[in-house]
Amino acid sequence: MELSRRSALSAIPAATLWAVSQALRAEAAPPRDATTTANTPAPPAPSDTARLLRNTVAILAGTAESNARPEVAPKIDAVRATARARLAAMDRAGHDELFEGVPLGTSDPNLSTSYQYLYEIALAAGLPGTTTPDADATVRHRVVDGLARLHDDWFGEQSKGYYGNWFHWEIGIPGYATKTLILLRDDLAEQRPDLTAAYVASMDAYLRNGKDGDVDLDSRFHTGANLADITTNRILQGALLGDEARITKALADQLTVFATVDPYQPRHGVTDGFYADGSFVQHGSVAYTGSYGKGLLTRIVQTVKILDGTRYVPDDSLPGVVLGWIADGFAPLIFEGWMMEIVKGRAVSRTGTGYADVTAVVEAAVDLSAHTAGGDTETLHGYVKHIRQTSKAGLDPTAFVSPVSIARYADILDSPVPATDLCPAASHTAYNAMDRTVHRRPGYAFALARSSTRTSMYEYMSGENLMPWFQGTGAHHLYLSGTDQRQAYGVDHYTAVPPDRLAGVTAPAGTRRTVPELYGTLWYDNPGRGFTSSSEAQNAYVYFPRATQEFSGGTRLGTYGAAGLVLSDDAAYAAQQAGALPEDFVAYRAARATRSWFMFDDEILVLSAGVTGSAGRAATTTVDSRIADPASPVAVTGAVRDGSPWQRTGTAPPAWLRYADTGQRTSVGYVFLSGPPPVVALDTVTRSRRLVRLTNADTAVTKQVFTLSYEHSAGARPATTAHALVPNASPEQLASYAHGPLSVLSNTEQLQAAAHTHLGITAANAFTPGTHRVGRLVIDGPASVLLRRTEGGTYAVAVSDPTTARRTVSVTLHGRPLRTVSADPGVRVHHVPGGTRLDVTTHHAYGRSFTATLRGRA
C-alpha cells in the first residue's frame, strides 16, 4: 500500500534529524553573546510546560470528556480495583515493607514494584471528571508519604542504591516516580515541596556514565528503546521543574532515536533502532521489534502526544517517521492480530504474548492517527479495524495506557473507513538487517529466523527463555489463516516442543543445560574475568551470542524471495576454542549445514547440503513441528512414489505427507524431493511452562506434538535434503507434485538452486567465491539471485549480497542480448559475448536487493 508519507523510515535521514537535535541543543545552551541570542530560536513560552504536564495527565488518567464515555468505564473500574488492592497491601505492610509481600533493602525488583504500586494508587486517586471524595485526598497524602519514605530510606541513599539490574535504577523506578510526581504535583507543593527536586537530583545521580546526571549517548545502555524511556522521563522532569534546558536537551537526545540506523556510520557507535529495511535491533544484535520495538513505539507516540500544542518540536515530520515504522517495521510481522515470535527475543517464553503484544501497536496507531491528516489518517484507521476484525483473541482496549485512546479507538471502530491491512496478503519482506524473513500469502504466513556475525543466534536473560539455543538457526513458524495461534505457537509451543526439535532446525545430538543449571545463578558470575550481570562479556557469550559466519540473507523479487544460511558455532564456542574464556565456562559446538529457502506462492522449498552433527555426532533436521490440543483429531497421511498410501509402519519412503488438525481446520503438506526417509512422530506430552521461564507459574501443558524430521547418523557422510512445505494443501494437490512444478537444479555447499516452472522463476544462492553456473545464469558468488521470465519475454532479476561485505556482485544471463527496461541505481547492464551482464554495486547496501527488468531486442 502506498502511503502519502511512505518510506518514512528513510524520508528523514539521520543527518537531518541530527541537525535538528543539534539545533535543539543550541537552544538549550545559554547564549554566549548578543549575536548568538539573535540567531537562537525563541524559547518555548512558560505556558508550554503547563501544557506539557496537562497532556501527560490526559495520557495517564484521561480527561473529563474521555472518562465520561461508556467505552472507558471498564478501564476506570480496572484502575480503581487495582488501587484498592494496592491500598490493602499497604495497610498490611510489615517491617521494611511499604506493601505486604514486597520487602525492601536488597531487592531492586521489589523497590521498583513498590514505586509501581504507588503510581497505581495515585492514578486512581486523581482521575479527571470523576467524583473526588475526601478519602481520595487522604489517599494522595499517603502516596506522598510513601514517595518520601522510599526516597529517604532507599532510593535517595546513593551509597546503598544501584544494586541488581541497572534498568530499575535508570529507567524503571524513575519512570514510575516521575509519573507519580506529575499526578500529585499539587499535593506535593502543599505537603513536600522539596521532594520533586530531591527525586530529580537522585535520578540524575543514577544515570550511568553521565556528566552531571546527563544522558551519555556513548553509553551502550542509553540506546534505542532504553534511550526513549530515559529521555521521556527527563522531558517530564524538566516540565515539573520548569527547566527549559532539560526539556530541549532531552528532546534533542530522543530525536536521535528517530533517525534510521546507518550500520556503516552509526552515531555514537549505536546500532540499536530501526533500519532502512524496517528491521529493529536492540542490544546491538537482537531482532526485537515485538518487544523492545513496541516499547519504543509506545514511548515515541506518547512523546508526540506529550508535546502536542507546544513549540518544543520544530516541525510535524515525526508522525511520518512513526507511520513508516508501523507500516514497514510492524505490519508485516503481525498476522491476523498475532505478533510473530521471531522478533521477540527472550519474551517468547512469557505467557502474555502473541495477541496481547499487538495491543500496544494498535494503541500507537490510534493515537498517531490524531496527528496525521487525510490519507494517512484513513490508512491508520483502516489498519486498526483490520486487526480488530482478524484477531482470534479480539482486542481488549482496557489494556491501553490512556483512557483517551480508548475513546478514540471506539470512534475509529464506528467510522465508515473499511478495514485494510497495511501489509498486502501476498508479500515478501526481507529484514536482512536483523536476519529475518516474512513471506505472506492468502491463507498463511511463513516467518524465518537466521543469524550471522551481525545478529544473535538467540537471547536468554534474567531466567527467561531458558532453552533458546536453536531459535535463530533456521527456525521457522508457519502461521495458518483462521487459526487461534495460541493453540499452535506462543509459550506452549516452546514448552511442549524440545528445543532441538523446533521447526526448521538442524541440531546435533546431545544434552544442553540451561544457564541456571550450569552456574547456579541467572548468569555466569566471574568478575575477575569480566563477567558480571550486565557486562559486555556476559552479553557476548551468555545472553545473546552472535554466530561466527557472515552468510545470512537473501533477495526479494516482487512478492517472491530467497534466503540462505550457513550454520556455524556461536561466539562463545569460538572464544572458548581460542582459549579466551575461563576454564569453567561451558560452551557447545553447533551442527553444520548449508541451507536455502525459496519462497513461492503455494510452496516454501527448503534445500540443505553438508548436513552433519560434526565431531562424529548424530544430528536431526526438523522439517516441521506442530502442536495441537490433546483431544483434537490429528491425522498424518501420505503416499509413496507409486501413488499407493503411505504406511507409518511400512518401509517405502513417502513422496508426500499431510498433517491435518480437523479440530482447527488446518493442514500442511510436505513434498520430498531428495534425501533420507523422513521420520514421523506424534506424541502426547505434558510439561511445565516453568521449563522455559523461571517466573512462569508451574502450569502443566499437555499437547499433541507432531514432528517430521531427518535423522543423521553419527559418523555418516554429510547429508543432502530437499523438501517443500505446502500450507493448506489437499491430498490431490500434494499428489500433483510428482509432475512438477518444482525442480532442484543444484544442492551443494557451494550452490543451491531451484526452478518453479509454472512461475518461470529460477532461484539461487551461491555460498562461495568464484563462478557458479545454473541454467542460463552465471553468478559471481557469494550472492543470492532470483530470475523470472514472463510469457511476454521480459526478464526480471533481483540480486543481493547476503554477506553484506562485498563491493560488487556480477550476474550474467546467457542467450541473446537484452535491453534494459528499468534498473535500480547501482545496477549496470551491458552486453558480453554470449549474453547480458549485470554488475551490481552492493557496497554498503547491508543485504538490500537490487532489481532490473530486461527485454529482448525487437
N, C-alpha and C positions, 0 to 999 in steps of 0.2 A: 504494500500500500504506500502510495506517495503522500508524504506529509508536506504541508507548506513550510515547516521548519525541519524537514527531514535531514538526515545526516548531521544532526546537531552535535553528535559526538565529535565531528571534525570541523563543524562550521566555525567554532571559536577555537583557534589553535592555542596551544599552551603559551606561545609568546604573547598573544593578545591578552589572555587572562593574566599573565604575569605582569604585563604593563599596567593593567587596571589595578592589580593588587599593589604594585609599587606606587601608583598614584594615591591609593588609599593610605599607604604607609606614610607618604609625604604629608598627607592631610593630618595624620595622627601626630606627626612630629611637630614640635614648637617651631615657629618661623625664626629664621636667623636674622633677617633684616626686613626692611620695608619692601624691597623688591620681591623677596620670597612670599611675603604676605599677600602682595598684589596678585601673584601668579597662582596662589593656592585656592582651590575651590572653597566657597563659603562653608563653614562647618554646619552640620545639621542644627536646626533650631532646638532649644531646650525641650519644646513640646514633643519632639521626635522620640525622646527617651520615654516619655509618658505613654506615647502611642505604642512604642515597642512593648512596654510592660502590659498595657491593655490587650494587645494582640496575643501575648503569651498566656495571659489568664484565659482568654477566649479559647485558645488551643487546648489548654489543660482542663478547664472547668466549664466551657461553653459560655453562652450568653443568655440573657433573659429570654430572648426570642427562640434560640435553639432549644433551650431546656424546657420550654413550654410545649414543644412538639410531642405528639404521642409516640412517634417513632423513637424518640430519645429516652422515653420513660424507662425502658429496661436498663439502659446504661446508668441512669441516675440511681435506679434501685440497686444495681450491682455495686456502684461506688459506695453507697451508704451501707450496704450489707458488709462490704469489706472493712469499712471504717469501724463498724460496730464490733466486728471480730477482733480488729487490732486493739480497740479500746479495752475489750475484755481481757486480752492478753497483757495489756499494760497494767490493768488492775491486779493481775495475778503474778506480776513480776517479782522475782526473788532478788537476792543479793547479787550485785554486779550484773543485773539484767535491767533493761528498760522494758522488755517484753518477755513474757513467760516462754521458756524453751529456747531463748536466743542469748546465751551467756556471752559476756563481753570480756575483752582483755587479751585474748590470744588468738581469736578467730577473726580475720578480716572479712570473710563472707558474712559472719554474724553482725559485724559492725555495719556493713553495707545493708543488710536486711533490716536492721533497726532504723536506718535512715529511710529505707523504702516504706516501712510501716508508718513512720511519722508523716511522710508525704501523703500516703493514702488517707490518713486521718484528716490532714489539712485540706485535702482536695474535697472531701465530703463536707467539711465544715464551712466552706465558702463557695458553694455552687450558686452562681448568679441566677436571679429570677425565682429562687425557691425561698420558702419561709425560713427565717433565721431565729429560732427561739433563743432565749437567754443561755440555754445549755450549750449552744454552739460557741458562744464567746468563751465559756469555761473550757470547752474542748480546745479551742485555739490557744488559750493560755497554757494548757497542759502541753501542747505541742511545742510552744516556745520554750517552756521549761525543759522539755526533752532535748530540744536542739542545744540548749545551753549546757546541759549535763553531758551530752555526747561530745561536745566540743571541749569542755573544760577538763573532762576526765580521760578522754581517749583521743579524739581526732586532733585536737589542738596541741597535744603533747608531742612535739616533734621527736623527742628522744625515745618515745615509746612507739611511735607510728611507723608506717611503711614496712610492716611485716606481711608475709604472704605474697599475694599477686598484686603487681603494680597497678593493674587495671582498676582495682577497687579504690585506690588512693588518688589516682589522677583523673578517672572518668566516672566510675560508678557512684561513689559517695558524693563527689562534687555535683553530679547531675541531680541526684535526689535532694541534696541540701539546697542547691540553688533554686530549684523549682519551689521548694517549701518556703524559702525566704521570700520569694515573689508572692506566693499566695497569702502569706501572713505579714506582708510588709507594714501594714497599718498597725497590727498588733505589736510587731517588733519595735516600731517607732515609739509606742507607748510603754512597752514592758522592758525591752532590752535594746535600746537604740544603738548600742555599741556592738551588738552581736554580728550584724551583717559584715561590717568591716573586718571584724576578727576572723570570720569564716573565710572571707576572700583572701586575707593575708595567709591563712593556713593552707588554703588550696593552692595559692601561688607557690608556697614553700615546697609542696609535694611534687610539683611538676618536675619530672626527671630531666636533668641536664640543662634546665632553662636558666637564663640570666634574669635575676630579679623576678623569678616566677613566670617569665615569659615562655611562650611556646618555642621549642627548639626544633625548627624544621629539618635539622640534620639528624635528629634522633630517630632511630628505627622504630620507636614506639609511637611517634607522632606522625602517622601516615594514614591515608585512606579514610576508612570509617572511623578509626580512632581519632584522627585529626578533626574530623567533622564534629564528633562528640565534644572534644576538648574546646574547640573554638566556639561552638554553640554555647557551652557553659560560660565562656568568657564574655561573649556578647551580652548574655543576660546579667552577668555580674557587673559589667560596665553600666548597664541600664539602672541597676539597683543603686550603684554608687554615683550615678550621674557623670561617669568617667567617659567622655567622648573619645579620648585617645585609646582606651582599652577596646571600645566597641569597633572603631575603624581598623585598629591593628588586628583584632580577632577576625574581622570580616576579610581583611586582606589575606590573612593566613588561610582562611577557609576557601577563598576563591581558587587557591592552588589545587584544591580537590576537584574542582570543576574541569580543570584542564585535562585533555586527552593525554594519556601517558605516552611519551616517546621513549621506547626501550633503549634507543641508541643515544639519547641525550636526556636522561632523567633529571628532573630538578631535585637538587639535594640528594641525589642518588636513590630517589624513591621510585619503586616500580609498582606500588600499590595504587589501584584506581581503575578507571575504565580506559580501554584501549580502542583504537580506531575500528576494530572488527566487532566491538561490542563486548569483548571479554572483560571480566572484572577479576582482579587479583588482590589478595590481602596476604599479609605475612611474607610478601616478596615473591611467593611462588605457588600459592594455593588458589585453585579455582573456587571462588567463593561468592558468586552472585546471589545464591539462595540463602545466605546467612549474613555475613558482613555487608554484602552488597545491598540487601534490602534494608539493613540498618542504616547504611549511608543514604539510601534513597529517602527513607523516612526523615532523617535528620535534615537533609538538604531542603526538602519540601517544607519542613517546619521553619527553616530559616527564611524561605521566601515568604511564608505567612507571617512570621515574626516581624519582618522588615516592611510589610505591606503598608503603604501610605507614608513611609518615612523617606528621607533623602539619603539614606545610608548606601543604597545600591545605585550605581551610576547610570544604569540603563536597564532595559527589560529583556536582555538576552538570556538570562539564566533559566527561565522556564523552558526556553527552547532546548537548552542543553539537557535538562532533565527529561524532556519529552523524548529526546533521542535515546537516553538511557532506557526508558521504558520500552520504546519500540524496538530497538536493536539489541539491548542487553538482557531484557527480562522476557518480553513476549515470546520469543522462540523457545524459551525454557519452561513455559507454563503450558501444560497440555490439559485441556478440559478442567481448568482450575487447580491443577496439581503442579507443584514446583518439583522439577526433576532433581533426583539425588546427586547427579554428577557434579553439582556446583554447591554442595552444602558442607564439604569438609567433615569435621567431626560431628556436626549437627545431625547427620543421618542416623545417629544412634538415639536421638531424642524421640519421645513418644508424640509430642505435639508438633509434628512437621507435616509436610505434604500440602494438604488443602489449607491448613492454618497458616503456612508460610505466605500464601498468596494474599492474605488479608491485608498485610502491610503494603503490598503493591497496589491493591485496589484503593486503599485509603489515600495513597500518594497520588494516584491518577485522579481520584475525586477532587482532592484539594488543588492539584495542579490545574485542573480544568477551570478553576476560578481565576487563574492568572494567565489564561490564553484567550484567543479570540477566533471567531469564525470556524474554519475547517478543523483547526487543531482542537478546539473545544468539542466539536461534534465527534471527532475521532476518539478522544478520551472517553466521552460518554458512551459511545458505541462499544468500546473495549470493556468498560465496567459492566455493561449489560451482558456482553458476551460471556464474561467469566461467571457472572451470576447464573446465567442460563445453562452453562455446560458443566459446572462443578457438581459432582455427585454428592458432595457434603453440604451443598448450599453455601451460604456465606453469612456469618453472624456479625453484623455491624457493631454489636455490643463490644467486640474486641477492638474496635477503632480506638485510637487515643483520644480523639476530640469529639465531644457532642456535636459541634458544628459540622464535622464531617459526616456524622450520621444523618443529620437533617439534609445536607446537600446530596448525600447518596440516595435518600428517599426521593428527592426531586428528580434525580437523574433516572431512576427506575420508572418514574411516572412520565418521563419525557417521550416524545414521538420518535426520537433517534433510534434507528434499527441497531440491533446487536451485531457487532462486527469485530472479528479477531484482528489484531494488529499483525499477526503472522499468517500468511496465506496457508491454506490447507495443504498445498503442495509446495514445499520449500526445502532448501538445504542451507544450513548455517554452519560455517566453518569458523569456530572460535580458536584459531590457531595460536593466539597469544596466551591461551590457558589450556591448550591441548584438549579441547572438547569439540565434539561434532554432534549436531542435531539434524536429523533427517525426518521430515514430516510428509505424510500423505493422508488423504481422507481415510480414516479408519485406524491409523496408528502413528506413533512417533518412536523413532529409534535414537537413543542417546548413548554416545560412546565416550569413554574416559581413557585418555592416554597420559603419558608423562615423558619427560626428557631432562636434559641438563638445565632447562629453563623452568620446568614446573615440577611440583612434588608428586611422588608416587601415591601418597596418601596423607591424611592428617590424623594424628592421635594427640590428645592433650587433656589434662585435668580429669583423667578417668573416663573420658568419653571416647567412643569408637575404639574399643579395646582391641579389636581384631581387624585392622584396616588394610592389611599388608598388600592385597592384590586389587584394591579398588581403582587404581589408576594404571593398570597394566592390560588394557584392552577390555575391561569390564563394560558390559552394556546393559541397558534397560530397554525393553521393548514394551511400550505402553499401548494397550489396545483400546480403541474407542468404545465408549459406553460402559466402561468398567469402573467400579469403585476401586480406585487404585490402592486404597488401604488394604484390600483383600489380595493384592498382588505384590506390592512393594512397601516401602516405609520400614519402620523399625522391626516389624515382624518378619520381613524378608531377610534382613540381616541376622535376626535371631535364629530363624529356622534353617537357613542355608549355610553350610560350613563356609568359612572364608576362602578356602581354596577351591570351592565349587561354585563361585559366583559366575553368572553367565558371561561367556566370552574369555574367561581367564585361563591362561596356561600357568600351572603351578607345580613346583617339584614336590615329590613325596617327602614327608617329614612333619614333625610336630613343632610348632612355634609356640612360645609362651608370651603372654602379654607383659607390658612394662611393669605393672604391679606384681605380677608373678615372678618376674626376673629379679627385681630390685627391692621389693617390699615397700616401695613408695610410688607416687604418681609420676616420678621422673627418675632419671639416672643422676644420683647425687654424688658429685666429686668436685668440690670447689677448687681443689688444688690443680685439677686438670681443666678447669674452665667450665664445668658442668654444674650450673645452678638452675633453679626453676625457670628462669627467664633468660638464660644466657644464649648467645648465638650458637654455641656448640650444641646445646640442647635442641634448639630449633633445627639445626642442620642434620643431626644424626639420630634424634629421637622423635621429635614432634612431627616434622614434615620433611623428610629427606627427599632430595631430588633423585632422578635417575642419572645414569652416567653415560648415556648415549644421546646424540643430538638429532637423530632422525625420528621425528614425530610430527606429522602434519598431513596435508593433502590439498587437493584442489577442488574448486567448485565451478561447474558449468551450468548456469541457469539453476534449475531445481535438482540437478544431479551432482554427485560428489564421489570423491575417492579419499581414502585416508590410509596412512601406513605407519607402522611402528616396529622398532627393533627392541626386543626385550633386553634388559640389562640389569646388573646389580644396582642397588641403591648406593647413595653416597656413603652411608655408614659402613657397608661391607667393603667398599673400595678403600676407605680410610683405614679400616682395620687391617686389611691385607697390606697396606703400605706402612703399617706399624705406627700410625698416627694416633691411635686410641688406646686407652688404658687396657690392661690385660683382662680385667673383669667385665669389660663392656661386651655385650653379646650382639652379634650381627649375623644375618642369614644370607646365604647365597641364593640367587634367583635362578629360574629356568632360563632357557634360551629359545628364541623363535624369531622369525621374520614374518610379519603379518600385514595383510591388506584387507580393507573393507571397500567394496564397490557398491554404491547405493543407487538403485534404480527406482522404478515405480512400485512394482509388486515384490521386489526381492532385494535383500541385502546379501551380496555374495562375499564370502569370507575365505581367504586363502592363507595358509600357514606353511612355512618351509623351515627346515633346520630345527625342528622341534625336539628338544631334549631336556631332561631334568638336570643335565650337566653333573660332573663329578660322579658319574656312574649311578645316578639316582633315577628312579622312575618318575614319571610326571603324568599329569592329567590336563587335557584341554577340554574345557566345558563348552559344548555347543550352546546350551541354554539351560537355565534353571528357573523353575516357576513354582509358586506356592498356591495352595487352594485350601478352602475350608475342609476340615476332615470329613464332613458329611456331603460335600459336593461330588456329583457324579463325574469323575475324571476318567478319560479313556485315552489310550495310546494305540493307534492303529497305523498300518502302513502296507507297503507292497515291496516285493523283491524285484530283481531285474526282469524276470519273465512275466511280471504282472500278477503273479499269484500273491495271496495275502501273506504278509509278514507274520511270522510266529515268534513270540518272545522267547520261546524255548528252542527255536529252530537254529540251524547253523548258517542258513543263507542270509547274507547281509542285506539290509533294506536299501532299496533305491530311494525311498522316501518314507517319512514318518509324519504323523499328525497328532499333536496334542490338542485335546478338546476338553474344556470345562463347561459342560452344558448348564451348570448352575449359574455361571457368569455369562454364558452365551459367547464364549471366546474360543479361538483356536489359533494355533501356529503350526505351519508346515515346515518341514526340513527336507531339503533335497541334497543327496550326497553324490558328489561328482567324482571324488577320489579320496583315498585314504583308508585307514584300517576300519574294520566294522565298528560302528558306534555301540556304546553300552547304554542301556536304558535302565533307569532306576525310578521307582515310585514308592515312596515310603511315607509313613505317618510318624512324625517326630513331635516330641514335647520338650521345649527348652524355655529357660527363663530369660526375660528381657534384660536381666542384670548381667548376662554374659557379655553384652555389648556396651553397657554403660553402668558404672558402679552405682550411680544415684537413681537409676531406674527402680521402680518398685519390683519386688520379686514376683512378677506376674508370669505365670506359666502360659506359654503359647503353644498350641497344638495345631499343626498344619500338615497337609499332604505336601510333600516335596518331590517334584519331578526334576530329575537331572538327566541330561543327554550329553555324553562325553566320549572322547577318545582316550584310551588308556595306553600310555607309552611305557614299555618295559624298561627296567634298569639295564643299562649297558647296550640297549638296542641302537641301531643306526638312527640318525636324526630323521624324524618323520615328516611327511608332506600330507596335507589335508586340504580339501576344498568342499565347501557346502554352502547352501543358500538358506537363509531364513525367509519364510514366506508368510507374512502376517495374514490372519483371517482366511487362510486357504481352505478350499474344499478338496475332498479326495480327487475329484475329477481334474481340478487344476494341477494338483501335485503329480498326477499320473501323466499329464501332458508334457512335463519337463523331460521326458525320455526323448523327445523330438526337438529340444531347444527351448527357449532361445539363448540359453547361457552356454558359453564355452570358455574353458580355461586355455589361454594362449601360452602362458609361462607361469611356473610356480617354483622359483628357486630363491635362494638367499640373495641373489643379485637382482632378479627381475621378477615381478609378479604382474600379470596382465590377464585381462579377460575381455570378452566381447558380448554384447547384447544385440543379437541380430534384428530383433523387432524394433528396437530404438535406434539402431545404427550407431551405437556407441562402442568405442574401444577405450578401455581404461587401463592405465599402467602406473606402477610405482617402481622406479629404478633406485636401488638402495646403495649402489657402489659407484665409484668414479669409473669413467670410461664410456664406451659406446654400447648402447643396448638397442637391439632390433626386435620389433614386434609388428608383424604385418607390414604395412606401409610406413610405419613410424620408426624413426631413428632418434633415440633420446640420449643426450649427453647428461649422464647421471652424476650425482643423485638428483632425482626430480620426481614430481607427480604430474601426470598428464591425462587429460580427457579429450577425446576427439569424437565429434558427432557429425555424421553426414546425413543430410536431408534428402528427400526424394528429388528436390529441385537441383541437386548438385552443389549445394552450399556446404562448406565445412566450418564448423565452429571448434575452436581449440582453446583449452584452458591449461595453464602451466603454473606451477608453484615450486618453491624451494622448501621442502619440509625440514631442512637443517637450519634454515634462517641464516646460514653463514656464507652462501655463495654470492658472487657478484653478478654472474650471468648464468642463464640456462639456455641451451640451444636444443631445438626440436626440428627435425626435417621430415616433411611429408613427401614421400616419393610418388612419382607419377607426373602427369602433365602439369605445366606451370599454372599457378593460381594467382589471381589478383586479389588485392586487399579490398574488402568491403568496409571493414572497420577494424580498429585495433586500439587497445588501451595504450595510454602513454607508457613508454618503456618497452614497447614491443616493436621490433624492426623486422619487416618481412622483405626477403629478397630471394631471387632465383639462384639456384645452384644446379650444376649438372645433374639431371635426372629428377629434379623436384623443387620444392619450395621450402626455404628455411626460415624459422622464427628465432631470433635472438632476443631473449627477454632479460632485461636488467632487473634482477631480483635483489640488488644491493639495498639493504636497509628496508626491505619490504616486510619483514617479520612473518613470512609464510603466506602473504597475500597472494591470491590468484590473479593472473593476468590472462586476458582473453583476446582473441582475434577471430574475425569471420572472414573466410576466403571463398572465392568462387572461381570456377574455370573460365578461361578467356573465351569470349564468343567467337 
